[in-house]
Amino acid sequence: MNWSRRISRKWKLTLQAVAILLSLALVFSFFPAKGGKKILGHFGGCNFPAIFNFGDSNSDTGGKSAAFHRLPYPNGYSLFKKPSGRYCDGRDIIDFIAERLGLPYLNAYLDSIGTNFRHGANFATGGSTIQPVDSRIFEGGFSPISLDIQLLQFEQFKERTLELYNQGRSSYVVNSLPRPEDFSKALYTLDIGQNDLHSGFGSMTEKQVLESIPGIINHFAQAVEKLYQLGARTFWIHNTGPIGCLPYAVIKYPPEPGNMDQIGCVNSHNNISQDFNRQLKDRVSRLRKQLPDAALTYTDIYTAKYSLISESKNQGFADPFGYCCGHYGDYRVQCGGKATVNGTEISGDPCSNPELYISWDGIHYSQAANQIVANRILDGFLSDPPLFINETCGNHT
């Protein structure tokens, strides 16, 4: 009898302990961590059926290649073993986002060969800006496919998809296009703005670039509002990175002693990036009030990239301002291109170990760096609100 009571009491205590632990786990998943941010739990999640991406070369997966000229090898050689439409040796951050959500890599909307849009489409194009393109931007070598054009492309994509569904559900429609209900349940990602600042550095004073930022942010906000009108409800918005830390910037605009930050970046360029980001974050906050049915997440790419560059050696990278492919400085050869220097043909061949470089080609990040940055943002600790990417949908999926 005593043994029976002891066993019963033991099981009762065990069950109580399990219940307490489960309760604590649930409570702590919602309590603020140090610094006021929520400790993120894994309870629940969004079931995004598709991703629609808008941006520039940082998230281009083939738009510029389809519209103008195919990006040459060795772009793509670390993973795809062939040109992949990406300014990278492998995957962009948008690819890691798709992986995290269990979705296939996005095909470029403009790519008419072998494309499948069942789980979304990528409207990003290398060289794109938020601002509509004028002669100054176009003559600077930037893409005519600005954010407003990308929105027109998306609008047509949605209209024609719905038309095809209304005509009948053929195997092509069912297997290659999003379902009509997926447009409101999808994740809408935006990674654009870097080229707006870059285009200014080449033709304006830094003061003029700063003065141009409010207008750029207005154009961005109008784009979000337009997407909302077209049915978008969940937005994942990247700010712009530390453009003063790009090897290209350090070489082309070598910082004078008073214009170099503690790790060797062009301080004034980074200050402009941060001013852009402050205004963008404020505008996203205002958009939340304007669009109460939308879930808008602002993600701090700047901090993720700057901290990586600051910690480059601890992360196993070589010189943080080195790069793997192409050449800048006394002469310029694009990655995968050729140039004649003093009568000799020079090729922009890659290094043999791109995984040791943060920068792939002086402007864009390597696959190894993109993976670290993606890991730092997808858990939500650099986002406002601080949510895992698969918990950002609110009540929309």
Protein Blocks (a to p, Z undefined) as FASTA:
>chain_A
ZZmmmmmmmmmmmmmmmmmmmmmmmmmmmgccehhiacddfehjdddfbdcddddfklpg
hlmmmmmoccddfehklmnopaehiacfbdcfklmmmmmnopacdddfklmghpafknoc
cfbdehiafbdcdfklmmnopafbdfklmmmmmmmmmmmmmmmmmnopcfklmmmpccfk
lmmmpccdddehjlmmmmmmmmpcfklmmmmmmmmmmmmmmmmmmmmmnopabdcddddd
dfklgmklmmmmcccfklccfkopafklmmmmmmmmmmmmmmmmmmmmmmmmbccddddf
klmmmmmmmmmmmnopacfkbcfedcehjbccdehiacdeehiacdddddfblmlpfbln
lpaccfklmmmmmmmmmnopmcccdddfklmnojmZZ
